[in-house]
C-alpha cells in the first residue's frame, strides 16, 4: 500500500497508513493536480485624500486589474513604513474614545474587493485609547492579488 506516487500525471502523497490510490481527499497531503492560489498582480499603492463616504476618517487608493476576474480574487496588503516596519493587522492602535472609559475601534485599513478592482482604505490617524495621536499611517502599501479556484 504505497502512500506516495510520482508519475507522468504528477505527484500525490497520502497520509501515513493510507493508500495513495484509494485515499479520499481528507487523507491526501499533497496532489500536484489540485489547483492552488496564484499571485496575479503585485505592486505598491499610495493612498491619498478622496471625496466620498468615510473620507473624513480614511484615505484611499484604487487598483484596477488589467483583466477582470471570473471570481473574486484574494487581496492582501501591508504598509511600507519609513522606519522599515510594516502594518499588516487590521486593528492597530485605533481606539477612538466615545466617552470616558469607552472606545470604538476602527480598522487601520480595509480592502473592498471587486472582480475588476480593489479599493484600499487606510485610517487617517492612529489614535490610542487615551486620545493621544500616534501619528499617520503609512502612505505606501504593498499589495498582492491572488487568483484561486472556486469549488
Secondary structure, 3 states (H helix, E strand, C coil): CCCEEEECCEEEEECCCCCCCCCCHHHEEEECCCCCCEEEEEEEEECECCCCCCCCCEEEEEEECCCCCCCCCEEEEEECCCCCCCCCCCCCCEEEECCCCCEEECCCEEEEECCCEEEEEEECCEECCCCCEEECCCCEEEEEEEECCCC
